[in-house]
Amino acid sequence: MTEISNSRPVRPRPKLRTFLVAAFLIVFTVFSARKVGFSFSTFWEMWSNPLWEKFWPVPWEWIFDRHNVVDPLLETFQIAIISTLIGCSLALPISFAISSLTTPNRPTYFVTKAVMNIVRAIPDLFWAKLLVTAIGIGAFAGSWALSIFSLAVMVKLFSETIDGADPRPLEAARAAGGRHAPSVSTGVFPTVFPAYVAYALYVFELNIRASIVLGLVGAGGIGRVVEAQRQYFRFDRVLGVLLIIFVIVLVIEQVSVALRKRLI
């Protein structure tokens, strides 16, 4: 009869390579911090800045005025909704074309993937500045900039989900003589559609945050209000707007998380 050993397993010793990698990261971090002028004293010296006195008290009467904050907030929601619908709608066929599982052919896969890599490499803030210059200041330019941003994020997330889908229903549909598009719509799309909706909610949540940043370059929304008040050093109004934005984003995030849990 074999005896059962009660001894604990021996803990593996770290390899020399692990120590070398850790030492390299520490040295490189210290080197980078010195090059950029990083100093730990900044964490406590920043609180002695006299500008902090301008953040309080918050003028709530000005904040809750319809023309000052409420209307720009509504414009921010409109930008986020329109850009989410446009970006996610365009991302649906592109994601199937860029996935190795459902692409119709190799040339389509490589061309689509190359184009989306270029689109994803350009930051959303640059798209906003470019479109503001080409179209003009306002929500229209911001909507197009965030539509491109939504497209890039959605294609990246959804195409990877398609890659991980079960290939057997698609293979069965093709074996039965089905054409490419009907086979994909019946063999893959039903299994990944809940993830698509969940990602769309996540992109909408991102667009609410991004539309605030894009407003700083004239792309419409509440970001234009924040930038205008910052230029006039009305930091009390800026703090009030940021508090409202924080509450709204927190509520949207909780609702989005709850909906995504039900879908996936």
C-alpha positions in Angstrom: 0.0 0.0 0.0 1.4 3.3 -1.1 1.9 5.8 1.7 0.6 9.4 1.3 3.2 12.0 1.9 2.1 14.9 4.0 5.1 17.1 3.1 4.5 20.4 1.4 5.7 20.8 -2.2 9.0 22.5 -2.5 8.7 26.2 -3.6 10.5 26.7 -6.8 13.5 29.1 -6.6 13.5 32.2 -8.8 15.7 31.9 -11.8 18.7 34.2 -12.4 16.8 35.6 -15.5 14.0 36.8 -13.2 16.4 38.8 -11.0 18.1 40.3 -14.1 14.8 41.4 -15.6 13.6 42.9 -12.3 17.0 44.7 -11.9 16.7 46.1 -15.5 13.2 47.4 -14.9 14.2 49.1 -11.7 17.3 50.7 -13.2 15.3 51.8 -16.3 12.5 53.2 -14.1 15.0 55.3 -12.1 16.7 56.5 -15.3 13.4 57.5 -16.9 12.3 59.3 -13.7 15.5 61.4 -13.7 15.2 62.2 -17.3 11.7 63.6 -17.0 12.5 65.4 -13.8 10.2 63.4 -11.6 10.3 64.2 -7.9 8.3 62.8 -5.0 8.2 66.2 -3.4 5.6 67.2 -6.0 3.0 65.2 -4.1 3.1 67.5 -1.1 4.3 70.7 -2.7 1.4 70.9 -5.1 -1.0 71.5 -2.2 0.6 74.8 -1.4 -0.3 76.2 -4.7 -2.5 79.4 -4.2 -4.7 78.4 -7.1 -6.5 75.8 -4.9 -8.3 78.6 -3.2 -10.1 79.4 -6.5 -11.8 76.0 -6.5 -14.2 76.8 -3.7 -17.1 77.6 -3.1 -18.8 76.1 -6.1 -21.4 78.5 -7.7 -24.2 76.0 -7.9 -26.7 78.6 -9.2 -24.4 79.0 -12.3 -23.9 75.3 -12.6 -27.6 74.4 -12.7 -28.4 77.2 -15.2 -29.8 75.6 -18.4 -27.7 77.6 -20.8 -24.4 77.3 -18.9 -24.2 73.5 -18.2 -27.4 71.6 -18.9 -27.6 72.3 -22.6 -23.9 71.4 -23.2 -24.4 68.2 -21.2 -27.3 67.2 -23.4 -25.2 68.0 -26.4 -22.5 65.6 -25.0 -25.1 62.8 -24.7 -26.2 63.5 -28.2 -22.7 63.3 -29.5 -22.0 60.0 -27.6 -25.3 58.4 -28.8 -24.8 59.3 -32.4 -21.2 58.3 -32.6 -21.9 55.0 -30.8 -24.6 54.1 -33.3 -22.5 55.0 -36.3 -19.3 53.5 -35.1 -20.8 50.2 -33.8 -23.0 49.8 -36.9 -19.9 50.1 -39.2 -17.9 47.9 -36.9 -20.3 44.9 -37.3 -19.4 43.9 -40.9 -15.8 45.0 -40.6 -15.3 42.8 -37.5 -16.5 39.7 -39.5 -14.2 40.7 -42.4 -11.2 41.2 -40.1 -11.7 37.9 -38.1 -9.7 34.9 -39.3 -12.7 32.7 -38.6 -15.3 34.6 -40.8 -13.3 36.5 -43.3 -14.4 35.8 -46.9 -10.9 35.6 -48.3 -7.3 36.4 -47.4 -6.9 39.7 -49.4 -10.0 41.1 -47.7 -8.6 40.1 -44.3 -5.2 41.7 -44.9 -6.5 44.9 -46.5 -9.2 45.5 -43.8 -6.8 44.7 -41.0 -4.2 47.1 -42.4 -6.7 49.9 -42.7 -8.1 49.4 -39.2 -4.5 49.4 -37.8 -4.0 52.8 -39.3 -7.3 54.1 -38.0 -6.6 52.7 -34.5 -3.0 54.2 -34.5 -4.3 57.8 -34.8 -5.6 59.1 -31.4 -9.1 60.4 -31.1 -7.9 63.8 -30.0 -6.0 64.1 -33.3 -9.1 63.1 -35.2 -11.1 65.8 -33.4 -8.5 68.5 -34.1 -8.3 67.4 -37.8 -12.1 67.4 -38.2 -12.6 70.7 -36.3 -10.1 72.2 -38.8 -11.8 70.7 -41.8 -15.5 71.0 -40.8 -15.5 73.7 -38.1 -16.1 74.1 -34.4 -19.1 72.3 -33.0 -20.8 69.0 -32.2 -20.8 67.8 -35.9 -17.0 67.4 -35.9 -17.0 65.8 -32.5 -19.6 63.3 -33.6 -17.5 62.2 -36.5 -14.3 62.0 -34.4 -16.0 59.8 -31.8 -17.6 57.7 -34.6 -14.1 56.9 -35.8 -13.0 56.2 -32.2 -16.0 53.9 -31.6 -15.3 52.1 -34.8 -11.7 51.4 -33.9 -12.5 50.2 -30.4 -15.5 48.1 -31.4 -13.6 46.4 -34.2 -10.7 45.5 -32.0 -12.9 44.0 -29.2 -15.6 42.3 -31.4 -13.2 40.8 -33.9 -11.3 39.1 -31.1 -14.6 37.7 -29.7 -15.4 36.3 -33.2 -12.0 34.7 -33.3 -12.8 32.8 -30.1 -16.2 31.6 -31.2 -17.0 27.9 -31.7 -16.2 27.1 -35.4 -18.3 23.9 -35.5 -21.7 25.6 -36.4 -20.0 27.5 -39.2 -18.3 24.4 -40.5 -21.6 22.5 -40.4 -23.3 25.3 -42.4 -20.6 25.3 -45.0 -20.6 21.5 -45.2 -24.4 21.7 -45.9 -23.6 23.9 -49.0 -24.4 27.3 -47.5 -22.8 30.4 -49.0 -20.4 32.5 -46.9 -22.7 35.3 -45.7 -25.7 33.0 -44.7 -23.3 30.6 -43.0 -21.8 33.3 -40.9 -25.1 34.9 -40.0 -26.6 31.5 -38.8 -23.4 29.8 -37.5 -21.5 32.6 -35.8 -23.6 35.7 -35.4 -26.1 34.3 -32.8 -23.4 33.2 -30.5 -21.5 36.5 -30.5 -24.4 38.9 -30.6 -24.7 39.3 -26.8 -21.0 40.2 -26.6 -21.6 42.8 -29.4 -24.4 44.5 -27.4 -22.2 44.5 -24.3 -19.3 46.0 -26.1 -21.6 48.6 -27.6 -22.7 49.7 -24.1 -19.0 49.8 -23.1 -18.2 52.0 -26.1 -21.1 54.3 -25.2 -19.6 54.7 -21.8 -16.2 55.5 -23.3 -17.8 58.1 -25.6 -19.3 60.0 -22.7 -15.8 60.4 -21.2 -14.1 61.0 -24.6 -16.6 63.6 -25.7 -15.7 65.7 -22.7 -12.0 65.6 -23.7 -12.8 66.3 -27.3 -14.7 69.4 -26.3 -11.5 71.0 -25.2 -10.4 71.3 -28.8 -13.7 72.8 -29.9 -15.6 69.5 -30.8 -18.7 70.5 -28.9 -20.3 69.3 -25.6 -19.5 70.1 -22.0 -15.8 70.1 -22.7 -16.1 73.5 -24.4 -17.6 74.9 -21.2 -14.8 73.4 -19.1 -12.1 74.9 -21.4 -13.8 78.3 -21.5 -14.0 78.6 -17.7 -10.4 77.3 -17.3 -9.2 80.1 -19.6 -10.9 82.6 -17.4 -9.5 81.0 -14.2 -13.0 80.2 -12.9 -11.9 77.0 -11.3 -14.9 77.0 -9.0 -17.1 76.6 -12.0 -14.8 74.0 -13.4 -15.0 72.0 -10.2 -18.8 72.2 -10.2 -18.9 70.9 -13.8 -16.5 68.1 -13.0 -18.5 67.0 -10.0 -21.7 66.8 -12.2 -19.7 64.9 -14.8 -18.4 62.5 -12.2 -21.9 61.6 -10.9 -23.2 61.1 -14.4 -20.3 58.9 -15.5 -20.6 56.9 -12.3 -24.4 56.3 -12.9 -23.8 55.4 -16.5 -21.0 53.0 -15.6 -23.1 51.2 -13.0 -26.1 50.8 -15.4 -23.8 49.6 -18.2 -22.1 47.0 -16.0 -25.5 45.7 -14.8 -26.7 45.4 -18.4 -23.5 43.7 -19.6 -23.8 41.1 -16.8 -27.3 40.2 -18.0 -26.2 39.9 -21.6 -23.0 37.8 -21.2 
